Amino acid sequence: MIKLDTYLNFNGNTEEVFRYYKKVFGGEFSMFVKFDSLPGSEKMPAGDREKILNVSLPIGEHSVLMGTDLLDSMNQKATIGDNYHISISLDNETEARRIFDLLSDGGEIIMPLGSESWSALFGICKDRFGVSWMINYNPPLHP
């Protein structure tokens, strides 16, 4: 299965933005995680720990609007109008690797595919046409 969603980046106001979108679209957050939940976050600047690592707001039956705060302390800065990624979620590791490799071919690997606390495999790349992609693989849950 493959699922496409929109992932937005902001300069420290993601919580405000998503609380507004929640009023617009309704529903409840399926994820609302701040940087302070990461292992080692005590080493981060205090202001960064309270920023949003990941927020997810389901919109309708099949779409999720997601977002994060970019961190000045990591030299990250969102340029409004270029502050999004297309997020692809897959339940097949081979397919996730294939898609990541093809999308990054001739483009730029921003974050290589690797294990993260939220995902078995996660990576970010920009394709040769300048489109930003996030690839996320988690194995299917079996009862």
N, CA, C and O atoms as a GROMACS GRO file, in nm:
protein
  572
    1MET      N    1   0.084  -0.118   0.000
    1MET     CA    2   0.000   0.000   0.000
    1MET      C    3   0.088   0.125   0.000
    1MET      O    4   0.192   0.128   0.066
    2ILE      N    5   0.048   0.225  -0.073
    2ILE     CA    6   0.119   0.352  -0.077
    2ILE      C    7   0.019   0.463  -0.043
    2ILE      O    8  -0.095   0.461  -0.089
    3LYS      N    9   0.063   0.559   0.036
    3LYS     CA   10  -0.023   0.668   0.080
    3LYS      C   11   0.054   0.799   0.066
    3LYS      O   12   0.168   0.809   0.113
    4LEU      N   13  -0.005   0.899   0.002
    4LEU     CA   14   0.057   1.031  -0.015
    4LEU      C   15  -0.012   1.132   0.075
    4LEU      O   16  -0.134   1.138   0.081
    5ASP      N   17   0.068   1.213   0.145
    5ASP     CA   18   0.016   1.320   0.230
    5ASP      C   19   0.104   1.444   0.214
    5ASP      O   20   0.214   1.437   0.159
    6THR      N   21   0.055   1.556   0.262
    6THR     CA   22   0.130   1.682   0.257
    6THR      C   23   0.195   1.709   0.392
    6THR      O   24   0.132   1.693   0.496
    7TYR      N   25   0.323   1.750   0.388
    7TYR     CA   26   0.400   1.777   0.509
    7TYR      C   27   0.452   1.920   0.500
    7TYR      O   28   0.526   1.954   0.408
    8LEU      N   29   0.413   2.003   0.596
    8LEU     CA   30   0.447   2.145   0.596
    8LEU      C   31   0.555   2.177   0.699
    8LEU      O   32   0.557   2.117   0.807
    9ASN      N   33   0.644   2.270   0.667
    9ASN     CA   34   0.750   2.314   0.758
    9ASN      C   35   0.729   2.461   0.792
    9ASN      O   36   0.696   2.542   0.706
   10PHE      N   37   0.748   2.494   0.920
   10PHE     CA   38   0.732   2.632   0.965
   10PHE      C   39   0.848   2.673   1.055
   10PHE      O   40   0.923   2.588   1.104
   11ASN      N   41   0.862   2.803   1.074
   11ASN     CA   42   0.972   2.860   1.152
   11ASN      C   43   0.932   2.887   1.297
   11ASN      O   44   0.948   2.999   1.346
   12GLY      N   45   0.881   2.784   1.367
   12GLY     CA   46   0.852   2.798   1.508
   12GLY      C   47   0.707   2.821   1.544
   12GLY      O   48   0.674   2.831   1.662
   13ASN      N   49   0.619   2.831   1.445
   13ASN     CA   50   0.478   2.856   1.475
   13ASN      C   51   0.386   2.742   1.430
   13ASN      O   52   0.268   2.764   1.405
   14THR      N   53   0.441   2.621   1.419
   14THR     CA   54   0.362   2.507   1.373
   14THR      C   55   0.242   2.481   1.463
   14THR      O   56   0.133   2.450   1.413
   15GLU      N   57   0.259   2.493   1.594
   15GLU     CA   58   0.145   2.468   1.683
   15GLU      C   59   0.031   2.565   1.654
   15GLU      O   60  -0.084   2.524   1.644
   16GLU      N   61   0.062   2.692   1.640
   16GLU     CA   62  -0.040   2.794   1.607
   16GLU      C   63  -0.108   2.762   1.474
   16GLU      O   64  -0.230   2.767   1.464
   17VAL      N   65  -0.028   2.728   1.373
   17VAL     CA   66  -0.080   2.698   1.240
   17VAL      C   67  -0.176   2.579   1.245
   17VAL      O   68  -0.285   2.585   1.189
   18PHE      N   69  -0.136   2.472   1.313
   18PHE     CA   70  -0.217   2.350   1.314
   18PHE      C   71  -0.339   2.364   1.404
   18PHE      O   72  -0.441   2.298   1.378
   19ARG      N   73  -0.333   2.445   1.507
   19ARG     CA   74  -0.455   2.469   1.586
   19ARG      C   75  -0.557   2.544   1.499
   19ARG      O   76  -0.677   2.522   1.510
   20TYR      N   77  -0.507   2.634   1.414
   20TYR     CA   78  -0.593   2.704   1.319
   20TYR      C   79  -0.653   2.605   1.218
   20TYR      O   80  -0.774   2.606   1.194
   21TYR      N   81  -0.569   2.520   1.159
   21TYR     CA   82  -0.618   2.422   1.062
   21TYR      C   83  -0.719   2.326   1.125
   21TYR      O   84  -0.812   2.281   1.058
   22LYS      N   85  -0.700   2.295   1.254
   22LYS     CA   86  -0.795   2.208   1.324
   22LYS      C   87  -0.932   2.276   1.330
   22LYS      O   88  -1.035   2.210   1.315
   23LYS      N   89  -0.934   2.408   1.352
   23LYS     CA   90  -1.061   2.482   1.351
   23LYS      C   91  -1.122   2.482   1.212
   23LYS      O   92  -1.244   2.469   1.197
   24VAL      N   93  -1.038   2.495   1.110
   24VAL     CA   94  -1.086   2.500   0.972
   24VAL      C   95  -1.145   2.366   0.929
   24VAL      O   96  -1.257   2.361   0.878
   25PHE      N   97  -1.068   2.257   0.949
   25PHE     CA   98  -1.106   2.127   0.896
   25PHE      C   99  -1.176   2.036   0.997
   25PHE      O  100  -1.238   1.937   0.958
   26GLY      N  101  -1.167   2.069   1.126
   26GLY     CA  102  -1.226   1.983   1.229
   26GLY      C  103  -1.138   1.863   1.256
   26GLY      O  104  -1.025   1.854   1.207
   27GLY      N  105  -1.190   1.771   1.334
   27GLY     CA  106  -1.116   1.649   1.367
   27GLY      C  107  -1.024   1.666   1.486
   27GLY      O  108  -1.025   1.769   1.554
   28GLU      N  109  -0.946   1.562   1.509
   28GLU     CA  110  -0.853   1.559   1.622
   28GLU      C  111  -0.714   1.524   1.570
   28GLU      O  112  -0.701   1.455   1.469
   29PHE      N  113  -0.611   1.572   1.638
   29PHE     CA  114  -0.475   1.538   1.601
   29PHE      C  115  -0.453   1.389   1.625
   29PHE      O  116  -0.488   1.337   1.731
   30SER      N  117  -0.395   1.320   1.528
   30SER     CA  118  -0.359   1.180   1.549
   30SER      C  119  -0.217   1.170   1.604
   30SER      O  120  -0.177   1.066   1.655
   31MET      N  121  -0.141   1.278   1.592
   31MET     CA  122  -0.007   1.285   1.650
   31MET      C  123   0.021   1.432   1.682
   31MET      O  124  -0.009   1.521   1.603
   32PHE      N  125   0.080   1.455   1.799
   32PHE     CA  126   0.118   1.590   1.840
   32PHE      C  127   0.239   1.574   1.932
   32PHE      O  128   0.224   1.558   2.053
   33VAL      N  129   0.359   1.579   1.874
   33VAL     CA  130   0.481   1.545   1.945
   33VAL      C  131   0.578   1.663   1.941
   33VAL      O  132   0.603   1.720   1.835
   34LYS      N  133   0.630   1.698   2.057
   34LYS     CA  134   0.729   1.805   2.065
   34LYS      C  135   0.869   1.745   2.070
   34LYS      O  136   0.886   1.627   2.103
   35PHE      N  137   0.969   1.825   2.038
   35PHE     CA  138   1.107   1.779   2.035
   35PHE      C  139   1.152   1.725   2.170
   35PHE      O  140   1.243   1.642   2.176
   36ASP      N  141   1.090   1.771   2.280
   36ASP     CA  142   1.133   1.725   2.412
   36ASP      C  143   1.107   1.575   2.435
   36ASP      O  144   1.154   1.520   2.534
   37SER      N  145   1.034   1.510   2.344
   37SER     CA  146   1.010   1.367   2.358
   37SER      C  147   1.123   1.282   2.298
   37SER      O  148   1.126   1.160   2.318
   38LEU      N  149   1.215   1.344   2.225
   38LEU     CA  150   1.326   1.270   2.164
   38LEU      C  151   1.431   1.233   2.268
   38LEU      O  152   1.459   1.310   2.359
   39PRO      N  153   1.489   1.114   2.254
   39PRO     CA  154   1.602   1.081   2.340
   39PRO      C  155   1.714   1.184   2.318
   39PRO      O  156   1.747   1.217   2.205
   40GLY      N  157   1.773   1.233   2.427
   40GLY     CA  158   1.880   1.331   2.418
   40GLY      C  159   1.833   1.475   2.403
   40GLY      O  160   1.915   1.565   2.385
   41SER      N  161   1.702   1.497   2.409
   41SER     CA  162   1.650   1.633   2.388
   41SER      C  163   1.697   1.730   2.495
   41SER      O  164   1.695   1.852   2.474
   42GLU      N  165   1.741   1.678   2.611
   42GLU     CA  166   1.790   1.768   2.716
   42GLU      C  167   1.914   1.844   2.670
   42GLU      O  168   1.950   1.945   2.731
   43LYS      N  169   1.979   1.798   2.565
   43LYS     CA  170   2.098   1.866   2.511
   43LYS      C  171   2.060   1.977   2.412
   43LYS      O  172   2.145   2.056   2.370
   44MET      N  173   1.933   1.982   2.375
   44MET     CA  174   1.887   2.083   2.280
   44MET      C  175   1.868   2.216   2.351
   44MET      O  176   1.847   2.218   2.472
   45PRO      N  177   1.876   2.329   2.278
   45PRO     CA  178   1.842   2.457   2.339
   45PRO      C  179   1.700   2.452   2.394
   45PRO      O  180   1.611   2.392   2.333
   46ALA      N  181   1.679   2.513   2.509
   46ALA     CA  182   1.549   2.506   2.579
   46ALA      C  183   1.433   2.545   2.488
   46ALA      O  184   1.330   2.478   2.489
   47GLY      N  185   1.447   2.650   2.410
   47GLY     CA  186   1.339   2.694   2.322
   47GLY      C  187   1.303   2.593   2.216
   47GLY      O  188   1.187   2.586   2.173
   48ASP      N  189   1.400   2.515   2.172
   48ASP     CA  190   1.374   2.415   2.068
   48ASP      C  191   1.294   2.296   2.122
   48ASP      O  192   1.216   2.237   2.049
   49ARG      N  193   1.313   2.262   2.247
   49ARG     CA  194   1.247   2.143   2.303
   49ARG      C  195   1.095   2.156   2.301
   49ARG      O  196   1.025   2.055   2.294
   50GLU      N  197   1.044   2.278   2.309
   50GLU     CA  198   0.899   2.299   2.312
   50GLU      C  199   0.838   2.314   2.173
   50GLU      O  200   0.716   2.328   2.160
   51LYS      N  201   0.921   2.312   2.070
   51LYS     CA  202   0.869   2.323   1.934
   51LYS      C  203   0.818   2.187   1.887
   51LYS      O  204   0.844   2.084   1.949
   52ILE      N  205   0.743   2.190   1.777
   52ILE     CA  206   0.675   2.070   1.727
   52ILE      C  207   0.768   1.986   1.641
   52ILE      O  208   0.822   2.033   1.541
   53LEU      N  209   0.785   1.860   1.682
   53LEU     CA  210   0.860   1.763   1.602
   53LEU      C  211   0.769   1.708   1.492
   53LEU      O  212   0.810   1.702   1.376
   54ASN      N  213   0.648   1.670   1.528
   54ASN     CA  214   0.554   1.619   1.429
   54ASN      C  215   0.412   1.634   1.478
   54ASN      O  216   0.378   1.599   1.592
   55VAL      N  217   0.329   1.689   1.391
   55VAL     CA  218   0.186   1.697   1.418
   55VAL      C  219   0.114   1.642   1.296
   55VAL      O  220   0.155   1.667   1.182
   56SER      N  221   0.008   1.566   1.319
   56SER     CA  222  -0.070   1.507   1.211
   56SER      C  223  -0.217   1.535   1.236
   56SER      O  224  -0.270   1.509   1.345
   57LEU      N  225  -0.283   1.588   1.134
   57LEU     CA  226  -0.425   1.617   1.141
   57LEU      C  227  -0.496   1.547   1.025
   57LEU      O  228  -0.486   1.591   0.911
   58PRO      N  229  -0.567   1.437   1.054
   58PRO     CA  230  -0.643   1.372   0.947
   58PRO      C  231  -0.748   1.467   0.890
   58PRO      O  232  -0.820   1.535   0.964
   59ILE      N  233  -0.755   1.469   0.759
   59ILE     CA  234  -0.854   1.552   0.689
   59ILE      C  235  -0.930   1.460   0.595
   59ILE      O  236  -0.875   1.409   0.497
   60GLY      N  237  -1.054   1.439   0.624
   60GLY     CA  238  -1.132   1.346   0.544
   60GLY      C  239  -1.092   1.203   0.575
   60GLY      O  240  -1.024   1.176   0.675
   61GLU      N  241  -1.133   1.113   0.488
   61GLU     CA  242  -1.112   0.970   0.514
   61GLU      C  243  -0.972   0.922   0.480
   61GLU      O  244  -0.923   0.828   0.543
   62HIS      N  245  -0.905   0.985   0.382
   62HIS     CA  246  -0.779   0.929   0.333
   62HIS      C  247  -0.661   1.024   0.333
   62HIS      O  248  -0.555   0.988   0.283
   63SER      N  249  -0.674   1.144   0.387
   63SER     CA  250  -0.565   1.241   0.382
   63SER      C  251  -0.523   1.285   0.522
   63SER      O  252  -0.604   1.290   0.614
   64VAL      N  253  -0.394   1.317   0.534
   64VAL     CA  254  -0.341   1.368   0.659
   64VAL      C  255  -0.254   1.489   0.627
   64VAL      O  256  -0.168   1.483   0.539
   65LEU      N  257  -0.277   1.598   0.698
   65LEU     CA  258  -0.193   1.716   0.689
   65LEU      C  259  -0.094   1.708   0.805
   65LEU      O  260  -0.135   1.700   0.921
   66MET      N  261   0.035   1.712   0.774
   66MET     CA  262   0.137   1.696   0.877
   66MET      C  263   0.228   1.817   0.877
   66MET      O  264   0.233   1.892   0.779
   67GLY      N  265   0.303   1.836   0.988
   67GLY     CA  266   0.394   1.949   0.993
   67GLY      C  267   0.498   1.937   1.102
   67GLY      O  268   0.491   1.849   1.188
   68THR      N  269   0.595   2.028   1.096
   68THR     CA  270   0.704   2.035   1.192
   68THR      C  271   0.756   2.178   1.201
   68THR      O  272   0.732   2.259   1.112
   69ASP      N  273   0.826   2.206   1.309
   69ASP     CA  274   0.900   2.331   1.322
   69ASP      C  275   1.044   2.308   1.277
   69ASP      O  276   1.107   2.211   1.320
   70LEU      N  277   1.095   2.393   1.193
   70LEU     CA  278   1.237   2.391   1.160
   70LEU      C  279   1.310   2.467   1.270
   70LEU      O  280   1.255   2.559   1.330
   71LEU      N  281   1.436   2.428   1.296
   71LEU     CA  282   1.509   2.481   1.410
   71LEU      C  283   1.626   2.568   1.366
   71LEU      O  284   1.713   2.524   1.291
   72ASP      N  285   1.627   2.692   1.414
   72ASP     CA  286   1.740   2.783   1.387
   72ASP      C  287   1.870   2.722   1.437
   72ASP      O  288   1.974   2.738   1.374
   73SER      N  289   1.865   2.652   1.551
   73SER     CA  290   1.985   2.594   1.610
   73SER      C  291   2.048   2.487   1.520
   73SER      O  292   2.164   2.451   1.539
   74MET      N  293   1.971   2.437   1.423
   74MET     CA  294   2.023   2.338   1.328
   74MET      C  295   2.038   2.401   1.189
   74MET      O  296   2.049   2.330   1.089
   75ASN      N  297   2.038   2.534   1.185
   75ASN     CA  298   2.050   2.608   1.059
   75ASN      C  299   1.940   2.574   0.960
   75ASN      O  300   1.963   2.569   0.839
   76GLN      N  301   1.820   2.549   1.011
   76GLN     CA  302   1.705   2.520   0.927
   76GLN      C  303   1.619   2.645   0.918
   76GLN      O  304   1.600   2.715   1.018
   77LYS      N  305   1.568   2.673   0.801
   77LYS     CA  306   1.483   2.790   0.782
   77LYS      C  307   1.384   2.760   0.670
   77LYS      O  308   1.423   2.719   0.561
   78ALA      N  309   1.258   2.780   0.699
   78ALA     CA  310   1.155   2.760   0.597
   78ALA      C  311   1.141   2.887   0.515
   78ALA      O  312   1.140   2.998   0.569
   79THR      N  313   1.130   2.869   0.386
   79THR     CA  314   1.097   2.980   0.297
   79THR      C  315   0.953   2.959   0.256
   79THR      O  316   0.920   2.862   0.188
   80ILE      N  317   0.867   3.049   0.298
   80ILE     CA  318   0.725   3.034   0.270
   80ILE      C  319   0.705   3.024   0.119
   80ILE      O  320   0.757   3.105   0.042
   81GLY      N  321   0.629   2.923   0.079
   81GLY     CA  322   0.608   2.892  -0.062
   81GLY      C  323   0.693   2.773  -0.105
   81GLY      O  324   0.664   2.709  -0.206
   82ASP      N  325   0.797   2.742  -0.028
   82ASP     CA  326   0.884   2.628  -0.055
   82ASP      C  327   0.900   2.548   0.075
   82ASP      O  328   1.005   2.489   0.099
   83ASN      N  329   0.796   2.548   0.157
   83ASN     CA  330   0.804   2.488   0.291
   83ASN      C  331   0.718   2.363   0.304
   83ASN      O  332   0.646   2.345   0.403
   84TYR      N  333   0.726   2.277   0.204
   84TYR     CA  334   0.644   2.156   0.207
   84TYR      C  335   0.722   2.037   0.154
   84TYR      O  336   0.824   2.053   0.086
   85HIS      N  337   0.674   1.918   0.184
   85HIS     CA  338   0.721   1.792   0.129
   85HIS      C  339   0.598   1.711   0.092
   85HIS      O  340   0.491   1.727   0.150
   86ILE      N  341   0.614   1.624  -0.005
   86ILE     CA  342   0.513   1.522  -0.028
   86ILE      C  343   0.561   1.400   0.050
   86ILE      O  344   0.671   1.349   0.027
   87SER      N  345   0.479   1.353   0.142
   87SER     CA  346   0.514   1.241   0.228
   87SER      C  347   0.453   1.113   0.172
   87SER      O  348   0.333   1.105   0.146
   88ILE      N  349   0.538   1.012   0.154
   88ILE     CA  350   0.493   0.882   0.105
   88ILE      C  351   0.510   0.781   0.218
   88ILE      O  352   0.620   0.762   0.268
   89SER      N  353   0.402   0.717   0.257
   89SER     CA  354   0.406   0.612   0.360
   89SER      C  355   0.384   0.478   0.292
   89SER      O  356   0.289   0.459   0.216
   90LEU      N  357   0.474   0.384   0.322
   90LEU     CA  358   0.467   0.251   0.261
   90LEU      C  359   0.476   0.143   0.367
   90LEU      O  360   0.531   0.164   0.475
   91ASP      N  361   0.421   0.025   0.334
   91ASP     CA  362   0.432  -0.089   0.424
   91ASP      C  363   0.517  -0.200   0.362
   91ASP      O  364   0.510  -0.315   0.404
   92ASN      N  365   0.598  -0.164   0.260
   92ASN     CA  366   0.686  -0.258   0.193
   92ASN      C  367   0.825  -0.196   0.186
   92ASN      O  368   0.845  -0.095   0.118
   93GLU      N  369   0.922  -0.256   0.256
   93GLU     CA  370   1.057  -0.199   0.265
   93GLU      C  371   1.126  -0.192   0.128
   93GLU      O  372   1.190  -0.092   0.097
   94THR      N  373   1.115  -0.296   0.049
   94THR     CA  374   1.179  -0.298  -0.083
   94THR      C  375   1.126  -0.185  -0.170
   94THR      O  376   1.202  -0.116  -0.238
   95GLU      N  377   0.995  -0.166  -0.166
   95GLU     CA  378   0.932  -0.059  -0.245
   95GLU      C  379   0.974   0.079  -0.193
   95GLU      O  380   0.996   0.170  -0.272
   96ALA      N  381   0.985   0.094  -0.061
   96ALA     CA  382   1.029   0.221  -0.004
   96ALA      C  383   1.170   0.255  -0.051
   96ALA      O  384   1.196   0.368  -0.091
   97ARG      N  385   1.259   0.158  -0.048
   97ARG     CA  386   1.398   0.180  -0.093
   97ARG      C  387   1.402   0.210  -0.243
   97ARG      O  388   1.476   0.298  -0.286
   98ARG      N  389   1.323   0.139  -0.321
   98ARG     CA  390   1.320   0.161  -0.466
   98ARG      C  391   1.273   0.302  -0.499
   98ARG      O  392   1.334   0.372  -0.580
   99ILE      N  393   1.165   0.344  -0.436
   99ILE     CA  394   1.111   0.478  -0.461
   99ILE      C  395   1.210   0.585  -0.418
   99ILE      O  396   1.232   0.682  -0.490
  100PHE      N  397   1.270   0.569  -0.299
  100PHE     CA  398   1.368   0.667  -0.252
  100PHE      C  399   1.486   0.677  -0.348
  100PHE      O  400   1.529   0.787  -0.384
  101ASP      N  401   1.538   0.562  -0.390
  101ASP     CA  402   1.653   0.561  -0.482
  101ASP      C  403   1.620   0.629  -0.614
  101ASP      O  404   1.701   0.705  -0.667
  102LEU      N  405   1.503   0.601  -0.668
  102LEU     CA  406   1.465   0.663  -0.796
  102LEU      C  407   1.439   0.812  -0.783
  102LEU      O  408   1.481   0.891  -0.868
  103LEU      N  409   1.370   0.852  -0.675
  103LEU     CA  410   1.343   0.994  -0.658
  103LEU      C  411   1.470   1.075  -0.633
  103LEU      O  412   1.480   1.189  -0.678
  104SER      N  413   1.566   1.018  -0.563
  104SER     CA  414   1.689   1.092  -0.532
  104SER      C  415   1.791   1.087  -0.645
  104SER      O  416   1.887   1.165  -0.645
  105ASP      N  417   1.772   0.997  -0.743
  105ASP     CA  418   1.864   0.985  -0.855
  105ASP      C  419   1.865   1.116  -0.936
  105ASP      O  420   1.762   1.157  -0.990
  106GLY      N  421   1.980   1.180  -0.943
  106GLY     CA  422   1.991   1.307  -1.014
  106GLY      C  423   1.944   1.425  -0.932
  106GLY      O  424   1.948   1.539  -0.978
  107GLY      N  425   1.900   1.398  -0.810
  107GLY     CA  426   1.855   1.504  -0.720
  107GLY      C  427   1.949   1.519  -0.603
  107GLY      O  428   2.071   1.517  -0.619
  108GLU      N  429   1.892   1.533  -0.484
  108GLU     CA  430   1.973   1.555  -0.364
  108GLU      C  431   1.915   1.476  -0.248
  108GLU      O  432   1.795   1.484  -0.221
  109ILE      N  433   2.000   1.400  -0.179
  109ILE     CA  434   1.958   1.330  -0.058
  109ILE      C  435   1.977   1.427   0.059
  109ILE      O  436   2.090   1.466   0.090
  110ILE      N  437   1.869   1.463   0.123
  110ILE     CA  438   1.871   1.555   0.238
  110ILE      C  439   1.899   1.476   0.366
  110ILE      O  440   1.979   1.517   0.450
  111MET      N  441   1.830   1.363   0.379
  111MET     CA  442   1.846   1.274   0.495
  111MET      C  443   1.839   1.131   0.443
  111MET      O  444   1.732   1.088   0.398
  112PRO      N  445   1.950   1.057   0.447
  112PRO     CA  446   1.948   0.921   0.393
  112PRO      C  447   1.846   0.833   0.466
  112PRO      O  448   1.813   0.858   0.582
  113LEU      N  449   1.796   0.732   0.397
  113LEU     CA  450   1.705   0.636   0.461
  113LEU      C  451   1.774   0.574   0.582
  113LEU      O  452   1.886   0.526   0.572
  114GLY      N  453   1.706   0.576   0.693
  114GLY     CA  454   1.760   0.517   0.815
  114GLY      C  455   1.651   0.498   0.917
  114GLY      O  456   1.541   0.552   0.904
  115SER      N  457   1.682   0.422   1.019
  115SER     CA  458   1.588   0.396   1.127
  115SER      C  459   1.576   0.520   1.215
  115SER      O  460   1.676   0.583   1.249
  116GLU      N  461   1.455   0.553   1.251
  116GLU     CA  462   1.427   0.666   1.340
  116GLU      C  463   1.334   0.618   1.451
  116GLU      O  464   1.275   0.511   1.439
  117SER      N  465   1.320   0.695   1.556
  117SER     CA  466   1.236   0.654   1.667
  117SER      C  467   1.090   0.637   1.626
  117SER      O  468   1.016   0.564   1.691
  118TRP      N  469   1.047   0.702   1.519
  118TRP     CA  470   0.908   0.696   1.475
  118TRP      C  471   0.888   0.604   1.354
  118TRP      O  472   0.775   0.581   1.312
  119SER      N  473   0.997   0.552   1.298
  119SER     CA  474   0.984   0.480   1.173
  119SER      C  475   1.096   0.377   1.156
  119SER      O  476   1.210   0.401   1.196
  120ALA      N  477   1.062   0.263   1.096
  120ALA     CA  478   1.165   0.163   1.065
  120ALA      C  479   1.264   0.219   0.963
  120ALA      O  480   1.384   0.193   0.972
  121LEU      N  481   1.214   0.295   0.866
  121LEU     CA  482   1.298   0.364   0.767
  121LEU      C  483   1.235   0.499   0.737
  121LEU      O  484   1.114   0.509   0.716
  122PHE      N  485   1.318   0.601   0.733
  122PHE     CA  486   1.272   0.735   0.699
  122PHE      C  487   1.383   0.807   0.626
  122PHE      O  488   1.499   0.798   0.666
  123GLY      N  489   1.349   0.878   0.520
  123GLY     CA  490   1.448   0.957   0.448
  123GLY      C  491   1.382   1.073   0.377
  123GLY      O  492   1.262   1.072   0.350
  124ILE      N  493   1.464   1.174   0.347
  124ILE     CA  494   1.416   1.293   0.276
  124ILE      C  495   1.507   1.317   0.157
  124ILE      O  496   1.630   1.309   0.168
  125CYS      N  497   1.446   1.346   0.043
  125CYS     CA  498   1.525   1.379  -0.075
  125CYS      C  499   1.452   1.484  -0.158
  125CYS      O  500   1.332   1.508  -0.141
  126LYS      N  501   1.526   1.545  -0.246
  126LYS     CA  502   1.470   1.638  -0.343
  126LYS      C  503   1.499   1.578  -0.479
  126LYS      O  504   1.613   1.545  -0.510
  127ASP      N  505   1.396   1.564  -0.561
  127ASP     CA  506   1.418   1.503  -0.692
  127ASP      C  507   1.485   1.602  -0.787
  127ASP      O  508   1.504   1.718  -0.752
  128ARG      N  509   1.520   1.557  -0.905
  128ARG     CA  510   1.592   1.641  -1.001
  128ARG      C  511   1.509   1.757  -1.052
  128ARG      O  512   1.561   1.844  -1.122
  129PHE      N  513   1.380   1.758  -1.019
  129PHE     CA  514   1.292   1.867  -1.060
  129PHE      C  515   1.267   1.966  -0.946
  129PHE      O  516   1.191   2.061  -0.962
  130GLY      N  517   1.331   1.942  -0.830
  130GLY     CA  518   1.319   2.033  -0.717
  130GLY      C  519   1.205   2.004  -0.621
  130GLY      O  520   1.179   2.083  -0.531
  131VAL      N  521   1.135   1.890  -0.639
  131VAL     CA  522   1.024   1.855  -0.551
  131VAL      C  523   1.081   1.778  -0.430
  131VAL      O  524   1.162   1.687  -0.447
  132SER      N  525   1.039   1.817  -0.310
  132SER     CA  526   1.086   1.755  -0.186
  132SER      C  527   0.995   1.639  -0.146
  132SER      O  528   0.873   1.652  -0.146
  133TRP      N  529   1.058   1.525  -0.112
  133TRP     CA  530   0.987   1.403  -0.078
  133TRP      C  531   1.034   1.349   0.056
  133TRP      O  532   1.152   1.356   0.089
  134MET      N  533   0.941   1.295   0.134
  134MET     CA  534   0.971   1.222   0.257
  134MET      C  535   0.922   1.079   0.236
  134MET      O  536   0.806   1.057   0.200
  135ILE      N  537   1.011   0.983   0.258
  135ILE     CA  538   0.975   0.842   0.242
  135ILE      C  539   0.972   0.779   0.381
  135ILE      O  540   1.069   0.791   0.456
  136ASN      N  541   0.863   0.713   0.414
  136ASN     CA  542   0.844   0.656   0.546
  136ASN      C  543   0.799   0.510   0.530
  136ASN      O  544   0.698   0.482   0.465
  137TYR      N  545   0.874   0.419   0.590
  137TYR     CA  546   0.837   0.277   0.586
  137TYR      C  547   0.818   0.226   0.728
  137TYR      O  548   0.904   0.246   0.814
  138ASN      N  549   0.707   0.162   0.751
  138ASN     CA  550   0.683   0.087   0.874
  138ASN      C  551   0.620  -0.046   0.834
  138ASN      O  552   0.527  -0.050   0.754
  139PRO      N  553   0.672  -0.156   0.889
  139PRO     CA  554   0.615  -0.286   0.853
  139PRO      C  555   0.469  -0.294   0.896
  139PRO      O  556   0.428  -0.233   0.994
  140PRO      N  557   0.391  -0.369   0.820
  140PRO     CA  558   0.250  -0.385   0.858
  140PRO      C  559   0.237  -0.455   0.993
  140PRO      O  560   0.317  -0.542   1.027
  141LEU      N  561   0.136  -0.415   1.068
  141LEU     CA  562   0.108  -0.479   1.196
  141LEU      C  563   0.025  -0.604   1.170
  141LEU      O  564  -0.075  -0.600   1.099
  142HIS      N  565   0.067  -0.713   1.230
  142HIS     CA  566  -0.009  -0.838   1.215
  142HIS      C  567  -0.071  -0.873   1.349
  142HIS      O  568  -0.004  -0.870   1.452
  143PRO      N  569  -0.200  -0.907   1.348
  143PRO     CA  570  -0.268  -0.942   1.474
  143PRO      C  571  -0.215  -1.069   1.536
  143PRO      O  572  -0.262  -1.110   1.642
   0.00000   0.00000   0.00000
